Amino acid sequence: MLDALPRSSTELARLLETRDDAAVTRVSDDLCLVQTVDFFTPIVDSPYWFGQIAAANALSDVYAMGARPLTAMNLVAWPADLGMGLLADVLRGGAEKCLEAGAELAGGHSIDDKEPKYGLAVTGVARPDEIVYNVGALPGDQLVLTKRLGIGVLASALKKGLLSEADMMPAVEEAAALNAAAAAAMVRVGVSACTDVSGFGLAGHLSEMLTGSEAAALVRVSRVPLHDGILELIEQGVYAGGLRKNREYVLPRLRGEAVDEPLASQDPRTLALFDPQTSGGLLIAVAEDRHSALLGELEGAGVSAWTIGEITLGPAGALLLES
């Protein structure tokens, strides 16, 4: 379907031909515009935190490419019967997050809709040599993740009344945290590839990186960081519907023990790899000789980081899961 879309023929509008969530347009020899748009329905009850998370999620697409947000515009779909007070809280959360990112919030657009939705259209800037794509990973690269997994599971538990928003607040605060410091760290060090982990889950986004890089990867499942309580909830069958779809999509690429088992009997730690994330962390492929430098830069910036595997030779997109 994407191949049928028209392409720009102008020299100054060379758009990215990968599966990155942002488009890159080179406007001069030393400047690229990085543009993205993202919005979704609430995953928490608090309108303020919904605004914070939605804004951080949209900004993340720019950070994942090594760029800095410049401007943002609100995208709002809102049921009139919910009232403007709640919407004001959503917009306040988003505006505060844009201010933290140093992006100018320059208006936006709203419509009346049956279900609330909020997000941002974001424009960022970067030098051409700062751009990091979600392809280019090389065998031997180490895989570094900067946020824990499981917010999709927690949001499902919240909807089912199995936990309160206070119970999942550590995950909410982590989702609302900007990936700005992580992005700046990877640009300083120089890395092979990067993607942010969002709706396709860790396994889905990693598989896209591998397919575009014509490489495979080994993921050490026990090293993948999870939010507290995730394994118990998955064991109870509590997870987002997207987890099942993500697993079905990636399953043909999976290698390792018991990957073909029915979903209900699958190891919950493995299933967490398919949990759809909202405003997840950066997944970075970095050369082994720069791995320590990256971890040092991330630590110095106050960013949590876990090394969860490595890029290997193998069929493009293949994932070997190891305990």
Secondary structure by P-SEA (a helix, b strand, c coil): ccccbbbbcccccccccccccbbbbbccccbbbbbbbbbbccccccaaaaaaaaaaaaaaaaaaacccccbbbbbbbbcccccaaaaaaaaaaaaaaaaaacccccccccccccbbbbbbbbbbbbccccccccccccccbbbbbcccccaaaaaaaaaacccccccaaaaaaaaaccaaaaaaaaaaaccccccccccccaaaaaaaaaaaacbbbbbcccccccccaaaaaaaaccccaaaaaaaaaacccccccccccccccccaaaaaaaccccccccbbbbcccaaaaaaaaaaaacbbbbbcbbbbbcccbbbbbcc
